[in-house]
Amino acid sequence: MVLETSQVRRPCKRYKAHILMTLAQMGYTFLYFITEASFNRGLNPHVYITYRHLFAGLVMLPFAYFLERKVRPKLTWALFLEISVLSLLGVSLTLNMYFASLKYTSPTFVASMVNTIASMTFVIAVLLRLEHLDAKNPRGIAKIFGTIVSLAGVTTMTLYKGPALRNLWGALIHIQGNATHESWLKGSILTVASCITWSIWYIMQAVTLKRYPAQLSLTTWMSFIGGAQSAVFTVFLEHKPEAWIIGFDVKFWSIIYSGIVCSGLIIFIQLWCTEEKGPVFVTMFNPLSTIMVALLAYFIFGEKLYTGSIIGGVIVILGLYLVLWGKEKDQELREKAEDPDLAHEKHKEATTVPTTDNGADGDGTKGVNSV
């Protein structure tokens, strides 16, 4: 029984980051639709960013304060400035451009363009030597080829529509409001610009986490600082006081959901995965959100699903698998280099069978606690 438990827990621990990033992309999938609905109801995107992150900071503050009291480094002025730049790139500047582009385009287009972040992050990480790449072995070739394949899938989803699939039933949920997109070109420019700054943000996360390895506290600081920066930015753009008034409707719930789930929980997950696996690993899961957005839009909201999205989605998944395979092999190689006896010990633990019931209880307790 103990042997079976350890055999189940070991893969869960090994693929913990993969599971968390998949759940994070599911959270982002619902975000696209709830924010579009709130924008159609008149919510200003810049006011939304401000309220969302200030609320996220308030929610995360008690967890960060009590859970990381012993591990949180001292905050110097230099580190505070670094976190302020990180907040500017990841919150106030990037997200203001990003959600403004959603007002001018569509959730499917924005979700598709976000997938270019993975390729840009990979290139920047390699240039800054944050990502190990050896083009002479299968691991490096898999990461290079997988990145190219994923980018090809994203390009297919963005540029090629193809025939639309016939919807077998009507929309189960209707997003009410004025869905007229004012300027597709303006929205496209804002989306591309936000993807560039987003890539830089992912890279900078890995650097900052080495100096400030407290994910909850860093999430809280980014929420408060980014919310304050966005508030200053919004004051210059929005001069109507009524824009800051939020009723108890979809606008209110979009702020609550995005504040708790996206700016709080998911950012914490991304920071943890960035520290464990690196920024490239985190960004390679972005295409999953695109696929889920397209499927949800088709089956639930009655939007058209084109064959180009299906073909591109399959290509993206293939590319994602190649990159993750290459990174998994890199991790195995690093573990063997750090501890040559690690593989032998794991094999010995997995194949050791207790001889007596009392021995099984003792060994089993030890084995479970060591995992």
Buried (B, 14 or more C-beta within 10 A) or exposed (E): EBBEEBEEEBEEEEEEBBEBBBEBBBBBBBBBBBBBBBBBBEBBBBBBBBBBBBBBBBBBBEBBEEBBEEEBEEEEEEBEEBBBBBBBBBBBBBBBBBBBBBBBBBBBBBBBBBBBBBBBBBBBBBEEEBBBBEEEEEBBBBBBBBBBBBBBBBBBBBEEEEEBEEEEEEBEEEBEBEEEBEEEEBBBBBBEBBBBBBBBBBBBBBBBBEEBBBBBBBBBBBBBBBBBBBBEBBEEEBEEEEBBEBEEEBBBEBBBBBBBBBBBBBBBBBBBBBBBBBBBBBBBBBBBBBBBBBBBBBBEBBBBBBEBBBBBBEBBBBBBBBBBBBBBBBBEEEEEEEEEEEEEEEEEBEEEEBEEEEEBEEBBEEBEEEE
